[in-house]
Amino acid sequence: LVWPFKQAGLGIANTATALVNVALLSFALSKKLKRLDWSQLRRWLPVLLAITTVTGVVAWSGARWWDHHLGHDRLVLKLGEVFGPMTAATLVYFGLALALRVPYVHDLGFLVPGPLKRWFARQ
């Protein structure tokens, strides 16, 4: 997939292997646990998919903006073309998830150091 489709093929291959990993992990957990409760995830799935769609649009438009306005002639610009839109999309994802009170985001609050940890605890 990578050679005929280049970056798109890499994305498709990455998505396919992620789906296989989720399927294998779900199968292993269902064998290990008596009951695997998916009800809360099903309830939040439309919200998570909407947030992911908005995040994808932000990353894509950020990469296009960077390419059209700044280009990618030097290494610094190439790095910025990758990490600039990625950082913006990450901030948008967590901002929307916190604003919509997705419970899984609050579980990550213990990873945040300093004053932000207290802010995550209040949310």
N, CA, C and O atoms as a GROMACS GRO file, in nm:
protein
  492
    1LEU      N    1   0.080  -0.121   0.000
    1LEU     CA    2   0.000   0.000   0.000
    1LEU      C    3   0.084   0.127   0.000
    1LEU      O    4   0.043   0.230  -0.053
    2VAL      N    5   0.202   0.118   0.059
    2VAL     CA    6   0.284   0.238   0.072
    2VAL      C    7   0.338   0.282  -0.064
    2VAL      O    8   0.335   0.401  -0.095
    3TRP      N    9   0.387   0.189  -0.147
    3TRP     CA   10   0.447   0.230  -0.273
    3TRP      C   11   0.344   0.285  -0.371
    3TRP      O   12   0.371   0.390  -0.430
    4PRO      N   13   0.229   0.223  -0.392
    4PRO     CA   14   0.137   0.283  -0.490
    4PRO      C   15   0.066   0.408  -0.440
    4PRO      O   16   0.035   0.497  -0.518
    5PHE      N   17   0.038   0.416  -0.308
    5PHE     CA   18  -0.041   0.528  -0.256
    5PHE      C   19   0.038   0.628  -0.173
    5PHE      O   20  -0.017   0.727  -0.125
    6LYS      N   21   0.167   0.602  -0.154
    6LYS     CA   22   0.256   0.691  -0.077
    6LYS      C   23   0.204   0.715   0.065
    6LYS      O   24   0.181   0.619   0.138
    7GLN      N   25   0.184   0.843   0.105
    7GLN     CA   26   0.143   0.873   0.242
    7GLN      C   27   0.003   0.818   0.273
    7GLN      O   28  -0.023   0.773   0.385
    8ALA      N   29  -0.085   0.822   0.176
    8ALA     CA   30  -0.220   0.768   0.198
    8ALA      C   31  -0.215   0.618   0.224
    8ALA      O   32  -0.288   0.566   0.308
    9GLY      N   33  -0.128   0.549   0.153
    9GLY     CA   34  -0.112   0.405   0.175
    9GLY      C   35  -0.058   0.375   0.313
    9GLY      O   36  -0.099   0.277   0.377
   10LEU      N   37   0.034   0.458   0.360
   10LEU     CA   38   0.086   0.441   0.495
   10LEU      C   39  -0.025   0.463   0.598
   10LEU      O   40  -0.034   0.390   0.697
   11GLY      N   41  -0.109   0.562   0.576
   11GLY     CA   42  -0.222   0.587   0.666
   11GLY      C   43  -0.321   0.471   0.666
   11GLY      O   44  -0.370   0.431   0.771
   12ILE      N   45  -0.350   0.418   0.548
   12ILE     CA   46  -0.442   0.304   0.538
   12ILE      C   47  -0.383   0.181   0.608
   12ILE      O   48  -0.454   0.110   0.680
   13ALA      N   49  -0.255   0.155   0.585
   13ALA     CA   50  -0.190   0.040   0.650
   13ALA      C   51  -0.188   0.057   0.801
   13ALA      O   52  -0.211  -0.040   0.874
   14ASN      N   53  -0.161   0.177   0.848
   14ASN     CA   54  -0.160   0.204   0.991
   14ASN      C   55  -0.299   0.184   1.051
   14ASN      O   56  -0.313   0.126   1.159
   15THR      N   57  -0.401   0.231   0.982
   15THR     CA   58  -0.539   0.214   1.029
   15THR      C   59  -0.578   0.066   1.032
   15THR      O   60  -0.640   0.019   1.127
   16ALA      N   61  -0.540  -0.007   0.928
   16ALA     CA   62  -0.573  -0.149   0.923
   16ALA      C   63  -0.507  -0.226   1.037
   16ALA      O   64  -0.572  -0.309   1.101
   17THR      N   65  -0.380  -0.200   1.064
   17THR     CA   66  -0.314  -0.271   1.173
   17THR      C   67  -0.372  -0.228   1.308
   17THR      O   68  -0.378  -0.310   1.400
   18ALA      N   69  -0.412  -0.104   1.322
   18ALA     CA   70  -0.476  -0.061   1.447
   18ALA      C   71  -0.608  -0.135   1.468
   18ALA      O   72  -0.638  -0.176   1.580
   19LEU      N   73  -0.686  -0.152   1.363
   19LEU     CA   74  -0.812  -0.225   1.374
   19LEU      C   75  -0.789  -0.372   1.411
   19LEU      O   76  -0.863  -0.429   1.491
   20VAL      N   77  -0.686  -0.431   1.353
   20VAL     CA   78  -0.652  -0.570   1.388
   20VAL      C   79  -0.610  -0.577   1.535
   20VAL      O   80  -0.650  -0.670   1.606
   21ASN      N   81  -0.531  -0.481   1.581
   21ASN     CA   82  -0.490  -0.479   1.722
   21ASN      C   83  -0.608  -0.464   1.815
   21ASN      O   84  -0.613  -0.530   1.919
   22VAL      N   85  -0.704  -0.379   1.780
   22VAL     CA   86  -0.824  -0.362   1.863
   22VAL      C   87  -0.904  -0.492   1.867
   22VAL      O   88  -0.952  -0.533   1.973
   23ALA      N   89  -0.918  -0.555   1.752
   23ALA     CA   90  -0.992  -0.682   1.747
   23ALA      C   91  -0.924  -0.789   1.832
   23ALA      O   92  -0.991  -0.860   1.907
   24LEU      N   93  -0.793  -0.802   1.820
   24LEU     CA   94  -0.721  -0.902   1.900
   24LEU      C   95  -0.726  -0.872   2.049
   24LEU      O   96  -0.743  -0.963   2.130
   25LEU      N   97  -0.712  -0.745   2.086
   25LEU     CA   98  -0.720  -0.707   2.226
   25LEU      C   99  -0.860  -0.732   2.281
   25LEU      O  100  -0.874  -0.781   2.393
   26SER      N  101  -0.963  -0.700   2.204
   26SER     CA  102  -1.101  -0.726   2.248
   26SER      C  103  -1.125  -0.875   2.266
   26SER      O  104  -1.188  -0.917   2.363
   27PHE      N  105  -1.074  -0.954   2.173
   27PHE     CA  106  -1.090  -1.099   2.183
   27PHE      C  107  -1.019  -1.152   2.308
   27PHE      O  108  -1.076  -1.233   2.381
   28ALA      N  109  -0.896  -1.107   2.331
   28ALA     CA  110  -0.821  -1.154   2.447
   28ALA      C  111  -0.888  -1.110   2.578
   28ALA      O  112  -0.896  -1.188   2.673
   29LEU      N  113  -0.937  -0.986   2.582
   29LEU     CA  114  -1.005  -0.940   2.703
   29LEU      C  115  -1.135  -1.014   2.727
   29LEU      O  116  -1.170  -1.043   2.842
   30SER      N  117  -1.208  -1.046   2.620
   30SER     CA  118  -1.334  -1.120   2.638
   30SER      C  119  -1.309  -1.261   2.689
   30SER      O  120  -1.393  -1.317   2.760
   31LYS      N  121  -1.195  -1.318   2.655
   31LYS     CA  122  -1.160  -1.450   2.708
   31LYS      C  123  -1.115  -1.440   2.855
   31LYS      O  124  -1.143  -1.530   2.934
   32LYS      N  125  -1.048  -1.333   2.890
   32LYS     CA  126  -0.993  -1.316   3.024
   32LYS      C  127  -1.099  -1.271   3.125
   32LYS      O  128  -1.103  -1.319   3.238
   33LEU      N  129  -1.186  -1.178   3.082
   33LEU     CA  130  -1.288  -1.124   3.172
   33LEU      C  131  -1.420  -1.194   3.149
   33LEU      O  132  -1.450  -1.238   3.038
   34LYS      N  133  -1.500  -1.206   3.254
   34LYS     CA  134  -1.630  -1.270   3.240
   34LYS      C  135  -1.725  -1.184   3.158
   34LYS      O  136  -1.801  -1.235   3.075
   35ARG      N  137  -1.720  -1.053   3.183
   35ARG     CA  138  -1.810  -0.962   3.112
   35ARG      C  139  -1.731  -0.838   3.072
   35ARG      O  140  -1.667  -0.774   3.155
   36LEU      N  141  -1.736  -0.806   2.944
   36LEU     CA  142  -1.668  -0.688   2.891
   36LEU      C  143  -1.776  -0.586   2.856
   36LEU      O  144  -1.851  -0.605   2.760
   37ASP      N  145  -1.785  -0.479   2.935
   37ASP     CA  146  -1.892  -0.382   2.921
   37ASP      C  147  -1.854  -0.272   2.822
   37ASP      O  148  -1.764  -0.193   2.848
   38TRP      N  149  -1.924  -0.267   2.710
   38TRP     CA  150  -1.900  -0.168   2.606
   38TRP      C  151  -2.007  -0.058   2.607
   38TRP      O  152  -2.005   0.030   2.521
   39SER      N  153  -2.100  -0.061   2.702
   39SER     CA  154  -2.214   0.031   2.697
   39SER      C  155  -2.171   0.178   2.711
   39SER      O  156  -2.223   0.263   2.638
   40GLN      N  157  -2.079   0.208   2.801
   40GLN     CA  158  -2.038   0.348   2.817
   40GLN      C  159  -1.962   0.396   2.694
   40GLN      O  160  -1.977   0.511   2.653
   41LEU      N  161  -1.880   0.310   2.636
   41LEU     CA  162  -1.808   0.348   2.515
   41LEU      C  163  -1.906   0.372   2.399
   41LEU      O  164  -1.889   0.467   2.322
   42ARG      N  165  -2.008   0.287   2.386
   42ARG     CA  166  -2.109   0.306   2.282
   42ARG      C  167  -2.182   0.439   2.298
   42ARG      O  168  -2.219   0.502   2.200
   43ARG      N  169  -2.202   0.480   2.422
   43ARG     CA  170  -2.272   0.606   2.448
   43ARG      C  171  -2.187   0.725   2.404
   43ARG      O  172  -2.242   0.823   2.354
   44TRP      N  173  -2.056   0.719   2.422
   44TRP     CA  174  -1.967   0.829   2.390
   44TRP      C  175  -1.910   0.821   2.249
   44TRP      O  176  -1.844   0.915   2.205
   45LEU      N  177  -1.932   0.711   2.178
   45LEU     CA  178  -1.873   0.692   2.047
   45LEU      C  179  -1.911   0.801   1.946
   45LEU      O  180  -1.822   0.849   1.875
   46PRO      N  181  -2.037   0.843   1.935
   46PRO     CA  182  -2.068   0.952   1.840
   46PRO      C  183  -1.996   1.082   1.872
   46PRO      O  184  -1.952   1.152   1.781
   47VAL      N  185  -1.983   1.114   2.000
   47VAL     CA  186  -1.912   1.236   2.040
   47VAL      C  187  -1.764   1.224   2.003
   47VAL      O  188  -1.705   1.318   1.950
   48LEU      N  189  -1.704   1.109   2.032
   48LEU     CA  190  -1.563   1.089   2.000
   48LEU      C  191  -1.538   1.092   1.849
   48LEU      O  192  -1.437   1.145   1.804
   49LEU      N  193  -1.630   1.036   1.771
   49LEU     CA  194  -1.614   1.040   1.626
   49LEU      C  195  -1.627   1.182   1.572
   49LEU      O  196  -1.555   1.220   1.480
   50ALA      N  197  -1.719   1.261   1.628
   50ALA     CA  198  -1.733   1.400   1.587
   50ALA      C  199  -1.607   1.480   1.620
   50ALA      O  200  -1.558   1.558   1.539
   51ILE      N  201  -1.555   1.461   1.741
   51ILE     CA  202  -1.432   1.530   1.781
   51ILE      C  203  -1.316   1.489   1.690
   51ILE      O  204  -1.235   1.573   1.650
   52THR      N  205  -1.308   1.361   1.657
   52THR     CA  206  -1.202   1.312   1.569
   52THR      C  207  -1.213   1.372   1.430
   52THR      O  208  -1.112   1.405   1.367
   53THR      N  209  -1.335   1.386   1.380
   53THR     CA  210  -1.355   1.447   1.249
   53THR      C  211  -1.310   1.593   1.248
   53THR      O  212  -1.241   1.637   1.156
   54VAL      N  213  -1.350   1.668   1.350
   54VAL     CA  214  -1.307   1.808   1.360
   54VAL      C  215  -1.155   1.816   1.370
   54VAL      O  216  -1.093   1.902   1.307
   55THR      N  217  -1.096   1.728   1.447
   55THR     CA  218  -0.951   1.726   1.463
   55THR      C  219  -0.881   1.695   1.330
   55THR      O  220  -0.779   1.757   1.297
   56GLY      N  221  -0.935   1.601   1.255
   56GLY     CA  222  -0.878   1.569   1.124
   56GLY      C  223  -0.883   1.688   1.028
   56GLY      O  224  -0.788   1.713   0.954
   57VAL      N  225  -0.994   1.761   1.031
   57VAL     CA  226  -1.007   1.879   0.946
   57VAL      C  227  -0.906   1.986   0.988
   57VAL      O  228  -0.846   2.052   0.903
   58VAL      N  229  -0.888   2.003   1.118
   58VAL     CA  230  -0.790   2.102   1.168
   58VAL      C  231  -0.649   2.064   1.123
   58VAL      O  232  -0.574   2.149   1.076
   59ALA      N  233  -0.613   1.936   1.137
   59ALA     CA  234  -0.478   1.892   1.098
   59ALA      C  235  -0.458   1.906   0.947
   59ALA      O  236  -0.354   1.954   0.903
   60TRP      N  237  -0.556   1.867   0.870
   60TRP     CA  238  -0.546   1.875   0.724
   60TRP      C  239  -0.536   2.020   0.677
   60TRP      O  240  -0.450   2.054   0.595
   61SER      N  241  -0.623   2.105   0.729
   61SER     CA  242  -0.620   2.245   0.687
   61SER      C  243  -0.493   2.315   0.736
   61SER      O  244  -0.440   2.402   0.666
   62GLY      N  245  -0.444   2.278   0.854
   62GLY     CA  246  -0.318   2.334   0.902
   62GLY      C  247  -0.201   2.294   0.814
   62GLY      O  248  -0.113   2.377   0.787
   63ALA      N  249  -0.198   2.169   0.770
   63ALA     CA  250  -0.090   2.124   0.682
   63ALA      C  251  -0.098   2.194   0.546
   63ALA      O  252   0.005   2.231   0.490
   64ARG      N  253  -0.219   2.211   0.494
   64ARG     CA  254  -0.234   2.282   0.366
   64ARG      C  255  -0.193   2.428   0.379
   64ARG      O  256  -0.126   2.483   0.292
   65TRP      N  257  -0.234   2.492   0.490
   65TRP     CA  258  -0.197   2.631   0.511
   65TRP      C  259  -0.045   2.645   0.516
   65TRP      O  260   0.012   2.733   0.453
   66TRP      N  261   0.019   2.556   0.593
   66TRP     CA  262   0.164   2.561   0.607
   66TRP      C  263   0.231   2.544   0.471
   66TRP      O  264   0.324   2.617   0.439
   67ASP      N  265   0.183   2.449   0.392
   67ASP     CA  266   0.243   2.422   0.262
   67ASP      C  267   0.228   2.542   0.169
   67ASP      O  268   0.323   2.577   0.098
   68HIS      N  269   0.112   2.606   0.167
   68HIS     CA  270   0.088   2.717   0.076
   68HIS      C  271   0.156   2.846   0.120
   68HIS      O  272   0.201   2.924   0.036
   69HIS      N  273   0.164   2.870   0.250
   69HIS     CA  274   0.218   2.997   0.298
   69HIS      C  275   0.367   2.992   0.336
   69HIS      O  276   0.438   3.090   0.319
   70LEU      N  277   0.412   2.880   0.386
   70LEU     CA  278   0.550   2.872   0.434
   70LEU      C  279   0.636   2.776   0.352
   70LEU      O  280   0.757   2.794   0.343
   71GLY      N  281   0.574   2.677   0.293
   71GLY     CA  282   0.648   2.581   0.213
   71GLY      C  283   0.722   2.480   0.298
   71GLY      O  284   0.699   2.467   0.419
   72HIS      N  285   0.812   2.408   0.233
   72HIS     CA  286   0.890   2.305   0.303
   72HIS      C  287   1.028   2.290   0.240
   72HIS      O  288   1.074   2.179   0.210
   73ASP      N  289   1.094   2.404   0.219
   73ASP     CA  290   1.225   2.404   0.155
   73ASP      C  291   1.337   2.356   0.247
   73ASP      O  292   1.429   2.286   0.204
   74ARG      N  293   1.330   2.394   0.374
   74ARG     CA  294   1.436   2.359   0.470
   74ARG      C  295   1.383   2.258   0.570
   74ARG      O  296   1.262   2.235   0.580
   75LEU      N  297   1.474   2.198   0.643
   75LEU     CA  298   1.437   2.096   0.742
   75LEU      C  299   1.345   2.153   0.849
   75LEU      O  300   1.250   2.087   0.891
   76VAL      N  301   1.372   2.276   0.893
   76VAL     CA  302   1.288   2.337   0.997
   76VAL      C  303   1.146   2.352   0.947
   76VAL      O  304   1.052   2.329   1.023
   77LEU      N  305   1.128   2.390   0.822
   77LEU     CA  306   0.993   2.405   0.767
   77LEU      C  307   0.925   2.269   0.749
   77LEU      O  308   0.804   2.257   0.767
   78LYS      N  309   1.002   2.168   0.714
   78LYS     CA  310   0.945   2.034   0.704
   78LYS      C  311   0.898   1.983   0.840
   78LYS      O  312   0.791   1.924   0.852
   79LEU      N  313   0.979   2.008   0.942
   79LEU     CA  314   0.939   1.968   1.078
   79LEU      C  315   0.815   2.045   1.122
   79LEU      O  316   0.724   1.988   1.181
   80GLY      N  317   0.812   2.174   1.092
   80GLY     CA  318   0.696   2.254   1.128
   80GLY      C  319   0.571   2.210   1.055
   80GLY      O  320   0.462   2.216   1.111
   81GLU      N  321   0.585   2.165   0.931
   81GLU     CA  322   0.470   2.119   0.853
   81GLU      C  323   0.407   1.994   0.916
   81GLU      O  324   0.287   1.971   0.902
   82VAL      N  325   0.488   1.916   0.984
   82VAL     CA  326   0.436   1.796   1.051
   82VAL      C  327   0.387   1.830   1.192
   82VAL      O  328   0.273   1.800   1.228
   83PHE      N  329   0.474   1.893   1.270
   83PHE     CA  330   0.445   1.910   1.412
   83PHE      C  331   0.353   2.028   1.442
   83PHE      O  332   0.284   2.026   1.544
   84GLY      N  333   0.350   2.131   1.358
   84GLY     CA  334   0.259   2.245   1.380
   84GLY      C  335   0.113   2.203   1.373
   84GLY      O  336   0.040   2.223   1.470
   85PRO      N  337   0.067   2.145   1.260
   85PRO     CA  338  -0.072   2.100   1.252
   85PRO      C  339  -0.104   1.989   1.353
   85PRO      O  340  -0.216   1.982   1.404
   86MET      N  341  -0.005   1.903   1.381
   86MET     CA  342  -0.029   1.796   1.478
   86MET      C  343  -0.053   1.853   1.617
   86MET      O  344  -0.141   1.807   1.689
   87THR      N  345   0.024   1.953   1.655
   87THR     CA  346   0.005   2.016   1.785
   87THR      C  347  -0.129   2.088   1.792
   87THR      O  348  -0.200   2.078   1.892
   88ALA      N  349  -0.164   2.160   1.686
   88ALA     CA  350  -0.293   2.230   1.682
   88ALA      C  351  -0.408   2.130   1.692
   88ALA      O  352  -0.504   2.154   1.766
   89ALA      N  353  -0.399   2.020   1.620
   89ALA     CA  354  -0.505   1.920   1.623
   89ALA      C  355  -0.516   1.854   1.760
   89ALA      O  356  -0.626   1.826   1.807
   90THR      N  357  -0.403   1.830   1.824
   90THR     CA  358  -0.404   1.771   1.958
   90THR      C  359  -0.471   1.864   2.058
   90THR      O  360  -0.552   1.821   2.140
   91LEU      N  361  -0.437   1.992   2.052
   91LEU     CA  362  -0.500   2.090   2.142
   91LEU      C  363  -0.650   2.100   2.117
   91LEU      O  364  -0.728   2.111   2.211
   92VAL      N  365  -0.690   2.097   1.991
   92VAL     CA  366  -0.833   2.101   1.959
   92VAL      C  367  -0.903   1.977   2.011
   92VAL      O  368  -1.012   1.986   2.068
   93TYR      N  369  -0.841   1.859   1.992
   93TYR     CA  370  -0.902   1.734   2.038
   93TYR      C  371  -0.926   1.736   2.189
   93TYR      O  372  -1.037   1.710   2.236
   94PHE      N  373  -0.821   1.768   2.264
   94PHE     CA  374  -0.836   1.767   2.410
   94PHE      C  375  -0.925   1.882   2.457
   94PHE      O  376  -0.999   1.866   2.554
   95GLY      N  377  -0.918   1.995   2.390
   95GLY     CA  378  -1.007   2.106   2.426
   95GLY      C  379  -1.153   2.071   2.407
   95GLY      O  380  -1.235   2.097   2.495
   96LEU      N  381  -1.187   2.011   2.292
   96LEU     CA  382  -1.326   1.970   2.268
   96LEU      C  383  -1.368   1.858   2.363
   96LEU      O  384  -1.480   1.858   2.413
   97ALA      N  385  -1.278   1.763   2.386
   97ALA     CA  386  -1.312   1.652   2.475
   97ALA      C  387  -1.336   1.702   2.617
   97ALA      O  388  -1.426   1.653   2.686
   98LEU      N  389  -1.256   1.797   2.663
   98LEU     CA  390  -1.279   1.854   2.796
   98LEU      C  391  -1.407   1.937   2.800
   98LEU      O  392  -1.482   1.930   2.896
   99ALA      N  393  -1.431   2.015   2.695
   99ALA     CA  394  -1.551   2.099   2.691
   99ALA      C  395  -1.678   2.014   2.687
   99ALA      O  396  -1.779   2.051   2.746
  100LEU      N  397  -1.672   1.900   2.618
  100LEU     CA  398  -1.789   1.812   2.610
  100LEU      C  399  -1.792   1.709   2.723
  100LEU      O  400  -1.879   1.622   2.726
  101ARG      N  401  -1.697   1.721   2.815
  101ARG     CA  402  -1.692   1.638   2.935
  101ARG      C  403  -1.685   1.488   2.906
  101ARG      O  404  -1.757   1.408   2.965
  102VAL      N  405  -1.597   1.453   2.814
  102VAL     CA  406  -1.573   1.311   2.785
  102VAL      C  407  -1.497   1.253   2.904
  102VAL      O  408  -1.390   1.303   2.938
  103PRO      N  409  -1.549   1.149   2.967
  103PRO     CA  410  -1.488   1.100   3.092
  103PRO      C  411  -1.347   1.043   3.075
  103PRO      O  412  -1.268   1.047   3.169
  104TYR      N  413  -1.314   0.992   2.958
  104TYR     CA  414  -1.184   0.928   2.939
  104TYR      C  415  -1.070   1.030   2.942
  104TYR      O  416  -0.957   0.996   2.977
  105VAL      N  417  -1.098   1.154   2.905
  105VAL     CA  418  -0.994   1.257   2.903
  105VAL      C  419  -0.951   1.291   3.045
  105VAL      O  420  -0.834   1.319   3.070
  106HIS      N  421  -1.046   1.289   3.138
  106HIS     CA  422  -1.013   1.322   3.276
  106HIS      C  423  -0.923   1.215   3.339
  106HIS      O  424  -0.849   1.243   3.433
  107ASP      N  425  -0.930   1.093   3.286
  107ASP     CA  426  -0.842   0.987   3.336
  107ASP      C  427  -0.696   1.015   3.301
  107ASP      O  428  -0.606   0.962   3.367
  108LEU      N  429  -0.671   1.096   3.199
  108LEU     CA  430  -0.534   1.129   3.161
  108LEU      C  431  -0.478   1.245   3.242
  108LEU      O  432  -0.359   1.277   3.230
  109GLY      N  433  -0.560   1.307   3.324
  109GLY     CA  434  -0.517   1.424   3.402
  109GLY      C  435  -0.402   1.396   3.496
  109GLY      O  436  -0.325   1.487   3.527
  110PHE      N  437  -0.387   1.272   3.541
  110PHE     CA  438  -0.279   1.242   3.634
  110PHE      C  439  -0.142   1.247   3.565
  110PHE      O  440  -0.040   1.251   3.633
  111LEU      N  441  -0.139   1.248   3.433
  111LEU     CA  442  -0.013   1.257   3.360
  111LEU      C  443   0.037   1.401   3.348
  111LEU      O  444   0.154   1.424   3.319
  112VAL      N  445  -0.052   1.497   3.371
  112VAL     CA  446  -0.018   1.638   3.353
  112VAL      C  447   0.047   1.690   3.480
  112VAL      O  448  -0.006   1.671   3.589
  113PRO      N  449   0.163   1.757   3.467
  113PRO     CA  450   0.232   1.806   3.586
  113PRO      C  451   0.182   1.943   3.633
  113PRO      O  452   0.119   2.017   3.557
  114GLY      N  453   0.210   1.973   3.757
  114GLY     CA  454   0.194   2.108   3.812
  114GLY      C  455   0.051   2.159   3.823
  114GLY      O  456  -0.041   2.083   3.853
  115PRO      N  457   0.032   2.288   3.797
  115PRO     CA  458  -0.098   2.352   3.816
  115PRO      C  459  -0.206   2.296   3.725
  115PRO      O  460  -0.324   2.300   3.760
  116LEU      N  461  -0.168   2.245   3.609
  116LEU     CA  462  -0.268   2.188   3.520
  116LEU      C  463  -0.335   2.064   3.581
  116LEU      O  464  -0.450   2.034   3.550
  117LYS      N  465  -0.263   1.995   3.666
  117LYS     CA  466  -0.320   1.875   3.730
  117LYS      C  467  -0.441   1.912   3.814
  117LYS      O  468  -0.542   1.841   3.813
  118ARG      N  469  -0.432   2.025   3.887
  118ARG     CA  470  -0.547   2.070   3.966
  118ARG      C  471  -0.662   2.111   3.876
  118ARG      O  472  -0.779   2.089   3.910
  119TRP      N  473  -0.631   2.170   3.761
  119TRP     CA  474  -0.736   2.211   3.668
  119TRP      C  475  -0.808   2.089   3.612
  119TRP      O  476  -0.931   2.090   3.600
  120PHE      N  477  -0.733   1.983   3.578
  120PHE     CA  478  -0.796   1.860   3.530
  120PHE      C  479  -0.885   1.800   3.638
  120PHE      O  480  -0.992   1.747   3.609
  121ALA      N  481  -0.841   1.807   3.763
  121ALA     CA  482  -0.918   1.749   3.872
  121ALA      C  483  -1.051   1.823   3.891
  121ALA      O  484  -1.151   1.762   3.928
  122ARG      N  485  -1.054   1.953   3.866
  122ARG     CA  486  -1.178   2.030   3.882
  122ARG      C  487  -1.277   1.999   3.771
  122ARG      O  488  -1.398   2.006   3.793
  123GLN      N  489  -1.228   1.966   3.654
  123GLN     CA  490  -1.316   1.942   3.541
  123GLN      C  491  -1.387   1.811   3.566
  123GLN      O  492  -1.469   1.769   3.484
   0.00000   0.00000   0.00000
